[in-house]
């Protein structure tokens, strides 16, 4: 059935999931939390690293149905069931539920920052509750499009649509969309920079591979990967893979290469589960209208 939610419920959900962790940083550490149960996906454990190992093997024997124009048919609505407040392991807090790391490479499940970038991440995290300037303010609180990878794993559903020459990913949050030509056309010139980058795709068997370049620079040239201050720059080269495991499950895999920030490329993964509720649709999503998050987050007396 169709989802019906009030504006106040939607705003409350967005604030809880995506605004800085003000109360978390101000209060004492929470007591240890038990590991949250994660539902399975595609006959595999739902926790990202276990899912990735299991589903990668299952995908080798699955033959995807085809569209009328001969491509693997990935079309439909999907959800991933994660909050992704922090891509790495983290405990439950006031505004973040406990989740295990989504990073499948490196094997230790952590982001391989260069020393200066790790220091900057720690600096950002110290000021999540009281950002002293716009440089420290979560870009998502200003309703910016987040570039292809972090936009896709926001905690909202998405829809995949295919034509003979394009794949279109429509997302509920911020009405974001990723237009992916799959007809072999070249990338745009380097002088053209876009919020969602310039994407080009191709098929490797059942797998849709998408590379994205030409990212637009954000404030201080840092684009946040999650809500806890993990970041990369507009120099990043992004490769996404959508890998069918069965008729209702995809592996979402993304490799991020940014030599300005990281010591090596690294990869995250998580399941995408087909949403099959009758009448399901993407909801209207308003972010900028009446948004006071930036001015409420900044310290009093600073320029707004």
C-alpha positions in Angstrom: 0.0 0.0 0.0 1.1 3.6 -0.5 3.0 5.2 2.3 1.3 8.1 4.0 3.2 10.2 6.5 2.6 13.6 8.0 5.0 16.5 7.3 5.9 16.6 11.0 6.8 12.9 11.0 8.9 13.3 7.9 10.8 16.3 9.3 11.3 14.6 12.6 12.7 11.5 10.9 15.1 13.6 8.8 16.3 15.5 11.8 16.8 12.4 13.9 18.7 10.6 11.2 20.7 13.3 9.6 21.4 16.4 11.8 24.6 16.7 13.9 24.8 14.7 17.0 24.3 17.6 19.5 23.0 15.6 22.4 25.4 12.7 21.7 28.5 14.9 22.1 27.3 16.7 25.2 26.2 13.8 27.3 28.2 10.9 29.0 29.0 7.8 27.0 26.1 5.5 26.6 26.3 2.0 28.2 27.3 -0.8 25.9 24.7 -1.8 23.4 23.9 -5.2 22.1 24.6 -5.8 18.4 21.5 -4.9 16.4 19.9 -7.7 14.5 20.1 -7.2 10.7 17.6 -9.1 8.5 19.0 -11.4 5.8 19.2 -10.4 2.2 19.2 -12.7 -0.8 19.6 -15.8 1.4 22.7 -14.2 3.0 23.4 -12.5 6.4 22.3 -8.8 6.2 25.4 -7.4 7.9 27.5 -5.8 5.0 30.7 -7.7 5.3 29.1 -11.1 5.8 26.5 -10.3 3.1 29.2 -9.3 0.6 31.2 -12.5 0.9 28.1 -14.7 0.7 26.3 -12.7 -2.0 29.3 -12.4 -4.3 29.4 -16.1 -4.6 25.7 -16.5 -5.1 25.7 -13.8 -7.9 28.1 -16.0 -10.0 25.3 -18.5 -10.6 22.4 -16.1 -11.1 21.1 -15.3 -14.5 19.3 -12.0 -14.5 16.1 -11.5 -16.5 16.4 -9.2 -19.5 14.6 -6.0 -20.6 12.9 -6.0 -24.0 16.1 -4.3 -25.3 18.4 -7.0 -24.0 19.9 -5.5 -20.8 19.9 -7.2 -17.4 16.6 -5.9 -15.8 17.4 -4.1 -12.5 14.3 -1.9 -12.6 12.1 -1.4 -9.5 12.2 0.2 -6.0 14.9 -0.7 -3.5 15.8 -0.1 0.1 19.0 -1.0 2.0 17.7 -0.9 5.6 20.7 1.0 7.0 21.0 4.4 8.6 24.7 4.9 7.6 25.3 7.6 10.2 28.9 6.4 10.2 30.3 4.0 7.6 32.6 2.5 10.1 31.7 0.4 13.2 29.9 2.6 15.7 27.7 2.1 18.9 24.1 3.3 19.4 23.8 6.9 20.5 20.9 9.4 20.8 20.6 10.0 17.0 22.6 7.0 15.6 21.7 3.4 15.8 24.4 0.8 16.2 25.7 -0.5 12.9 28.7 -2.5 11.8 31.1 -1.2 9.2 30.0 -1.1 5.5 33.6 -1.1 4.4 34.7 -4.5 2.8 38.2 -3.4 1.7 40.5 -2.8 3.5 39.9 -6.0 5.5 40.0 -4.1 8.9 36.8 -2.2 7.9 38.3 1.3 8.3 38.8 4.1 5.8 42.5 4.5 4.9 43.0 8.2 5.5 46.3 10.0 5.0 47.6 11.5 8.3 46.4 15.0 7.6 43.0 13.8 6.6 42.6 11.7 9.7 43.5 14.7 11.8 40.8 16.8 10.0 38.2 14.1 10.5 38.9 14.1 14.2 38.7 17.9 14.2 35.3 17.7 12.4 34.0 15.1 14.9 35.0 17.3 17.9 32.7 20.0 16.6 29.6 17.9 15.4 27.6 19.3 18.3 28.8 22.9 18.1 30.2 23.7 14.6 32.1 27.0 14.9 31.8 27.9 11.2 30.2 26.7 8.0 33.3 24.7 7.3 32.3 22.3 10.1 28.6 22.2 9.3 27.3 19.0 7.8 26.6 19.8 4.1 23.4 17.6 4.3 21.9 20.1 6.8 21.9 22.6 3.9 20.1 20.2 1.6 23.1 19.8 -0.8 23.1 16.9 -3.2 25.7 14.6 -1.8 27.3 13.1 -5.0 26.5 9.6 -6.3 27.9 7.3 -3.6 26.7 8.9 -0.3 23.4 10.0 -1.9 22.6 6.4 -2.8 22.9 5.0 0.7 21.0 7.8 2.4 18.3 6.0 4.6 15.5 6.5 2.0 14.2 4.3 -0.9 15.3 4.6 -4.5 14.0 3.6 -7.9 16.0 2.2 -10.9 14.6 2.9 -14.4 16.2 1.7 -17.7 16.0 2.7 -21.3 18.2 1.3 -24.2 20.7 4.2 -23.7 20.4 5.2 -20.1 19.9 4.0 -16.5 18.2 6.5 -14.2 18.4 6.3 -10.4 15.7 8.3 -8.7 16.1 8.9 -5.0 13.5 10.0 -2.4 15.9 12.2 -0.4 16.2 15.7 -1.9 14.7 14.5 -5.2 18.2 13.5 -6.2 18.8 11.6 -9.4 21.7 10.1 -11.2 21.5 9.9 -15.0 23.9 7.2 -16.4 24.4 7.0 -20.2 25.3 3.4 -21.1 25.7 4.0 -24.9 29.5 4.5 -24.9 29.5 8.3 -25.1 32.7 10.0 -23.6 32.8 11.9 -20.3 32.3 15.7 -20.2 35.3 17.9 -20.3 37.1 18.5 -17.0 35.9 22.1 -16.8 32.3 21.1 -16.3 31.7 20.2 -12.6 28.4 18.8 -11.3 26.9 18.2 -7.8 26.3 14.5 -8.8 29.3 14.3 -11.0 29.4 13.0 -14.6 28.5 9.4 -14.7 29.1 6.8 -17.5 28.0 3.2 -17.3 28.4 -0.2 -19.0 27.5 -3.8 -18.5 29.8 -6.6 -17.4 27.6 -9.6 -17.6 24.7 -9.1 -15.2 26.5 -6.2 -13.4 26.0 -2.5 -14.1 29.3 -0.7 -13.6 29.2 3.1 -13.2 32.1 5.5 -13.0 31.7 9.1 -11.9 34.1 12.0 -12.3 33.8 15.8 -12.5 32.5 16.3 -9.0 31.7 19.9 -7.9 33.7 21.2 -4.9 31.8 21.8 -1.7 32.8 24.3 1.0 36.4 23.7 2.0 36.4 21.2 -0.9 35.1 18.4 1.4 32.1 16.2 0.6 30.9 14.2 3.6 30.4 10.5 3.1 28.1 10.2 6.1 26.9 12.2 9.1 30.0 11.7 11.2 32.5 13.7 9.2 34.1 11.1 6.9 34.9 12.9 3.7 36.5 13.1 0.3 37.2 15.9 -2.3 36.1 16.8 -5.8 39.2 14.9 -7.1 37.6 11.6 -6.2 37.1 8.9 -8.8 34.0 6.8 -8.0 33.1 3.4 -9.3 29.7 1.9 -8.4 28.6 -1.7 -9.1 25.0 -3.0 -9.0 25.3 -6.8 -8.9 22.1 -9.0 -9.1 22.1 -11.8 -6.5 18.6 -13.0 -7.1 15.4 -11.5 -8.5 14.9 -9.3 -5.4 18.4 -8.5 -4.2 21.4 -6.5 -5.5 24.9 -6.0 -4.1 25.6 -2.3 -4.0 29.4 -1.9 -4.2 31.3 1.4 -4.4 35.0 2.0 -4.7 36.4 5.4 -3.8 39.8 6.6 -5.1 40.9 10.0 -3.9 44.7 10.3 -3.7 44.3 13.7 -2.1 42.8 12.2 1.0 43.3 8.4 1.1 46.4 6.2 1.1 44.7 3.8 -1.3 41.3 3.1 -3.0 38.8 1.5 -0.7 35.4 -0.2 -1.1 32.1 -0.3 0.7 29.1 -2.6 0.1 25.6 -3.3 1.3 22.5 -5.1 0.1 19.7 -3.5 -1.9 16.4 -5.2 -1.2 13.6 -5.0 -3.8 10.5 -3.2 -2.3 7.4 -5.1 -3.5 4.6 -3.5 -1.5 1.6 -2.9 -3.8 1.3 0.8 -4.7 4.8 1.7 -3.3 6.1 5.0 -4.5 8.7 7.6 -3.7 7.3 10.3 -1.4 7.4 14.0 -1.9 10.5 15.3 -0.1 10.9 18.9 1.0 14.3 19.9 2.5 15.0 23.6 1.8 11.5 24.9 2.6 11.6 26.2 6.1 15.0 24.6 6.8 16.6 26.3 9.8 19.2 23.6 10.6 22.3 25.6 9.6 21.4 28.7 11.7 20.3 26.5 14.7 23.5 24.5 14.5 26.0 27.3 14.4 27.1 29.0 17.6 25.1 32.1 18.6 26.8 35.3 17.4 28.5 33.9 14.4 27.5 35.0 10.8 24.6 33.0 9.5 
